[in-house]
Amino acid sequence: MIPQLTPKKVQFVQEYLIDLNGAQAAIRAGYSPRTAGVKAAQLLKEVNVQLAVQEAMQKRQARTEITQDWVLDNLRQNMLGAMAE
């Protein structure tokens, strides 16, 4: 269960999952572009936000059945195939 977060923090978590860029996620979530980097660092230090990010990543992994290992293995296979050509 995702910990209780404000709607803005929930939006930050959703935006953060797009590209794992905290500053850009903060901007897309509605925080000031001037302070987005600092705000993102503050948010990512909050235990509830960390837990929400972890849970959302786990749900995405279960839904897509794609892990970091899967991505790296497929990238390696594609590179080896391209080198063999």
C-alpha positions as CSV (number, residue, x, y, z in Angstrom):
1,M,0.0,0.0,0.0
2,I,1.3,3.4,-1.0
3,P,1.9,5.6,2.1
4,Q,-0.3,8.6,2.6
5,L,1.1,11.5,0.4
6,T,-0.3,14.8,-0.6
7,P,-1.7,14.9,-4.2
8,K,1.3,16.9,-5.3
9,K,3.7,14.3,-3.9
10,V,1.7,11.5,-5.6
11,Q,2.1,13.5,-8.8
12,F,5.8,13.8,-8.2
13,V,6.2,10.1,-7.7
14,Q,4.3,9.4,-10.9
15,E,6.4,11.9,-12.8
16,Y,9.6,10.6,-11.3
17,L,8.9,7.1,-12.7
18,I,9.0,8.5,-16.2
19,D,12.7,9.2,-16.4
20,L,14.0,9.1,-12.8
21,N,14.9,12.8,-13.1
22,G,13.9,14.4,-9.8
23,A,14.2,18.0,-10.9
24,Q,12.1,17.5,-14.1
25,A,9.6,15.4,-12.1
26,A,9.2,18.2,-9.6
27,I,8.6,20.7,-12.4
28,R,6.0,18.4,-14.1
29,A,4.4,17.9,-10.7
30,G,3.9,21.7,-10.3
31,Y,6.8,22.7,-8.2
32,S,8.7,25.9,-9.1
33,P,11.4,25.4,-11.8
34,R,13.7,27.7,-9.8
35,T,13.7,25.4,-6.8
36,A,12.9,22.1,-8.5
37,G,16.3,20.5,-8.0
38,V,16.3,21.3,-4.3
39,K,12.7,20.2,-3.8
40,A,13.3,16.9,-5.6
41,A,16.2,16.2,-3.3
42,Q,14.1,17.0,-0.3
43,L,11.2,14.8,-1.5
44,L,13.4,11.9,-2.4
45,K,14.8,11.9,1.2
46,E,11.3,11.5,2.7
47,V,10.7,7.9,3.7
48,N,7.0,8.0,2.5
49,V,8.1,9.2,-0.9
50,Q,10.8,6.6,-1.1
51,L,8.3,3.9,-0.2
52,A,5.9,5.1,-2.8
53,V,8.5,5.1,-5.5
54,Q,9.6,1.6,-4.5
55,E,6.1,0.3,-4.5
56,A,5.3,2.0,-7.9
57,M,8.4,0.5,-9.4
58,Q,7.5,-3.0,-8.1
59,K,4.0,-2.7,-9.5
60,R,5.3,-1.6,-12.9
61,Q,7.8,-4.5,-12.9
62,A,5.1,-7.0,-12.1
63,R,2.7,-5.5,-14.7
64,T,5.3,-5.4,-17.5
65,E,7.4,-8.4,-16.4
66,I,10.5,-6.4,-17.4
67,T,13.4,-6.2,-14.9
68,Q,16.6,-4.3,-15.2
69,D,18.4,-7.6,-15.8
70,W,16.0,-8.3,-18.7
71,V,16.8,-4.9,-20.2
72,L,20.5,-5.4,-19.9
73,D,20.5,-8.9,-21.2
74,N,18.5,-7.9,-24.3
75,L,20.8,-4.9,-24.8
76,R,23.8,-7.2,-24.6
77,Q,22.3,-9.7,-27.1
78,N,21.4,-6.9,-29.5
79,M,24.9,-5.4,-29.3
80,L,26.5,-8.8,-29.9
81,G,24.2,-9.5,-32.8
82,A,25.1,-6.1,-34.4
83,M,28.8,-6.8,-33.9
84,A,28.5,-10.2,-35.6
85,E,27.0,-8.6,-38.7
